[in-house]
Amino acid sequence: MRKGSPLAHLEILDGHADHIPQLRAVLDSIALFPAEMLPELMAPCLAGEADALWLTVLRDGRATGFCYARAEALTEGTWNMLALGVAASAQRSGLGARLVGALEERLRAKGARLLIVDTSGTAAFAPTRSFYEACGYHQEARIRDFWAEGDDKITFRKALPLDTSGQTTNAHPAR
């Protein structure tokens, strides 16, 4: 990695209460959801609940992004990525893809077999959908007018298989 690269001096850590003030600034820069919701969203992870995972990426010691996922109730190994955010100043740097990769790796270690993510079907979210496709996710479903009239819910999925040696892989098993 080049010195000065946006991906230099990166750490991806489990979320910690000390990250909240800096993560609020990230949220303010991207308006993903109101920053006031952050402590409530992080609470299950901070309490050590096994069915929730919050990752914070630090660049040069400063929180620059996050990823949050929860296990889906009544499923075997299915998780839902509920939030992914990267500071506006660090977008399109590869940081989001690194966060998603770290999330997938941690979920595989927990025995997860499937990760889903929902997003909007509007034109404004076309870059988001392209991002998930570039990360190896495939569109699985569309629920018309879900978020609002004319705003469809698009669900993407990605299998998180293990290969026979116990190592993780992104390859799809033979059918």
Disulfide bonds with the S-S distance in Angstrom:
none
